């Protein structure tokens, strides 16, 4: 299983904290978000990594080189990160990894490592979900009566959703091949470079490719979009996660 970490974005809403460093190198509880992501993936069995960089990519490379003796870590540079969204970073990764088993995470997720392990243990494609009061900003999950995902987006009605996608996805070889083919159409034919990658997930549902929902509501998770979020997350972080 290959760990894919998307770390290209500028995180403008976190300015001025991200003026001089990427979001993933901000610290919560004495550890950077990137360190927490890598450590969680390692604990889930990942031994090979692909990191998609962009903004301040030299700082990310330096941090990983200094802090990890990883046997295999490969970098992909999203050079036009200012003009695209995470769907383009995923497309860059899938060009190399389609047909392989992948554990996908954004580099800025603050969560209990058990959430990552819980998703990684699944044999089918799976993603982590948190149940809480939802608003307009969350990446929301809507399911049918059988529990199958029918929609995953920020624009769906909060009343229809069962929870928020945490941003941890396990993809089987069949799924990575399918999403590669879908991304190929979206990026090359439709130029959909400035949207969230969850739109590709939605487009695969009618084709028979979807995710099992893994409930991680019992585990700590915090979304970090603003400096105020960072302060609140630092105060709320359980002692066992320091």
N, C-alpha and C positions, 0 to 999 in steps of 0.2 A: 504494500500500500504506500503510495507516494503522497506526501503532504504538500499541498499547494497553498501558499500564503499570498494573498493579494495586498500589496503595500505601496501602490502607486499614487494614491490620492493626496490632495493638498490640505484637506480638512479646514477649509476657510472659516467655518463657523467656530472653530476653536482658537482663532486668532485672538490675542497676540501669542498664545502659547505655541502655535505652530509656525510662527514667522521664521524661526531659526532651526527648527527640527521637525521631522515628520511626526504625525500623530502617534504612530506605533512606538516611538521612543519616549513618549510621555510616561511618567511613573505614577503608579498607584500602589501604596503599601510597600514602597521601597524597591519595586521591580517594574521594568518597562512592560508595556502591553505586549510588545513583540516577544520578550522573554517568556511571558506567561503563555503566549500562543505556542511557541516552539516547545516549551517544557510540557505543555498539555499534550501536544501531538506525539512527542517522544514517549510519554507515559501510555499513549494509546497504541504504541507499536510502530510508529513511523520511523524509518531509518534513512529515507531519502527525501529530500526537499526540493521544491521548485518555488522560488520567491520572485514575484513580479514586482519590480521596483519602478519608480518614476521620480517623484518629488524627493529631493535630497537623497538620492539613491546611494551616494557614496557613504553617507552616515549609516545607512542600514547595513551595507556590506561590511563596513568597519566594525559595527557592533557585533554582528554574527561571527566575524572572523576572530575577534578578541575573546568572545565569550563561549564559543562552541567549537569542539573538535569533531564536527560531524563528518562522517565518512563520505557522504555525497551531498553537496548542496549546489544547486544550479540557479543562476540568475537569468531573468528575462527582463530587459529594460523597456518599459512603455514610454518611449521617447516623447510622444505627443500627449502626455498625461493631462495637460491643461485643457485639452479639447475633446476628451472622451471620458467615459464613465467606466465602472468596474466590469461591464460586459465586454469591453475591449481587452481588458487585462485577462479575463477568463479565456477569451478567444486566443490570445497569444499563448497561454498555457496549454490549451486543448490542442493546438496544432502539433505539439510535441507529445502529449499524453493521451490522446484519444485511444480507446481500446485498452486502457489500463485502469487499475483500481486506484481511486483517488479520495483523499480526505481533504475537503476544501474549507478554508477559513479566511475571513478578512483578518488583517493584522492588528485590528484595534478592538478585538472582542475582549471584554472583561467578564470572565465567568469561572465557575468552579471547574477544574480539570475533569471531574467526573462526568460533566456534560459531554465533553469531547470523547471520553472513553465509552460512554453509553451509546453514542451514535456509531463510533467505530466498530463496536462489537456486532452490529447488525449485518446480516448477510445480504439483505436487499438494500437498494438505495434508500437513504434515510436522512432526515434533517431534524434538528433540535427545535423545540417550540416551548415558549413560556406563556402561561395563562396569567393575564392581569388586565386591568382596565386599559382599553385601547383608545388611541386618538388618531389624528391624521398622519403623523410622521412614521408610525411603526410599519414594518413590513409584515402585513397581516396574512393569516392563513385561513381559507374557507374550505370546508370539507363537505362531502355529501353524507347521506344517511349511513353509508357503509364505512365512513371515516376516510374516504379517498380525497386527496386534495383536488379541488376544482379551480381554485384561484389562489395566487400568492402575489400580493402587490400592496403598494401604499395607498392606492386609490379606492380599493373596495370598502364597503361600509363596515365600520367597526362593529356594528350590531350583528353582522353576518359572520364575523370571524370568531374562531375558537381561541386564537392567541397570536403571538408574534413569533416570527422566525428569528432565531438567535443568530444565524449566520454560520452554522456548522453543518456541512453536508457530506455524507458518505456516498460516493458514486461507484457503481460496479463497472466492469469493463464494457458491458452492453450499454450502460447509461452514458459513459464518456464518449463512446462512439456515436451515439444518437445526438448528444448535445453538440459534438463537433460538427456534425452535418447540419444541424439547425443553426448554429452560430455562423457557419460558412455562408448560409443564405442571408442571415440577418445582417452580417457585416459587409460582405462583398457585394451582394445583390441589392440590399435595401438600405445600406449605409446607416444602420441603427447603432451608432457607436456611442451615443451619449445617453444611454438609459441603463437601468439596473439589470443585472444578469438574471434576476428572477423572471423577467419576461420570457426568456428562453425556456425556463422551467415550465411556465404556463403553456407555451406553444407545443411542448412535448406531450402534454397530458392527453390530448385527443389521439396521439400516435401510440398510446399505450405505455408511456414512460412517465413514472411519477415517483414520489417519495413516500416512504413510511414515516409517519409523524412520531417522533420520540419526545415524550413529555418530560421536560427538565424543570418544571415549575418548583419542585422541591429543592433545587440547587440555586446558589447565588448567581445572578447575572445582572449586568448593568449596562445600559446604552449610554455612550459618551459622545455627545454632539457639541456641547458648549463648555466653557470654563466652569460654569456653575455645576454642570453634571460631574465634572472631574472632582470638584470639592465634595459633592454629596457622595460620590462613589468611594472616595477615600475614607469618609466617615462611616460608611455603611459596610465596608469590606470586613468580613468575618476574620477573627484573629487567626484561625487555622489556615487562611489563605495568604497570610503575610509571607 
